[in-house]
């Protein structure tokens, strides 16, 4: 008598939830390229840019590309550039 091999039953695939963010996020914000940022960072930066200057946004993008969080890069940009 041969032993039957146990197999796991396959679960039905769940439909993927629609992403809140567009694939890749905005390409540039106030003329500052956002390549190298996550789509979430780029989208949040786009909303954030309404209240800040291009110089502030550029400084934030540079900091985030080096690994700083959104909040940390904002604080740094506020200190050095202002609004």
N, C-alpha and C positions, 0 to 999 in steps of 0.2 A: 504494500500500500504506500503510495507516494504522498509526501507531505505537500499540501497546497501552500503556495507562497502568499503571504498576506500583502495586500496592496491597499493604499489609502484611497478612499473615495474622493473623487475630485469635486471640489465645491464650485458652484456656479459663480462666474466672475461678476463682481459688482461693477455697475457703471461708474466711471470716474466722475468725481465732482468737477464742475466747471471751475477753472482757476479764476481767482479774482483779479489776476494780473495778466496782461497781454504777454504773449511769448516774447521774452527779451526785454520788455519794458521800453520806455522811450529811448530813442537813439541819442538824442541830445536834449539838454535842459538849458534854456537861455543861451544856446550856442556852445555849451560845454559838452563834449562827447562823454557819454556814460558807459562806453565799452569797458568791460572789466568789472562792472558792478552787477549784482544780482538784479533780476527783474523787480523784485520787491523794493530794493534800495532805489532803483531808478524811478519807479512809480511814486514812491514816497517823496523822493526828491522833487519830482515834478509838482506835486501838491504843495510842498514846502517852498518852492521857488517863487510863489506868488507874493510872499512876504519879504523876500530877500533879494539882494543885488547879485549880478553876475559874478562879481569878485568873491562874494560869500559862497556861492554855489561851487565855483571852481576850487576854492580851498577845501570845501567839504568833499568833493569828488576825489581830489588828490589824497586826502587823508583816508578815505574809505578804501581806495585802491591799495593803500599801504597796510590795510587791515584794521583800521579803527572802526568802531561801531558808529551808527548814525548819530546817536546822542553825543558821543565823545567828539566826533568830528564837528558837530554843530557848536558845542561849547568852545572848542579851539578856534573855530572860524569867528565866533562872536567876540572872543578876546582880541584876536589879531586884526580883523577887518571891521567888525561891527555888523550892522544890519546891511 
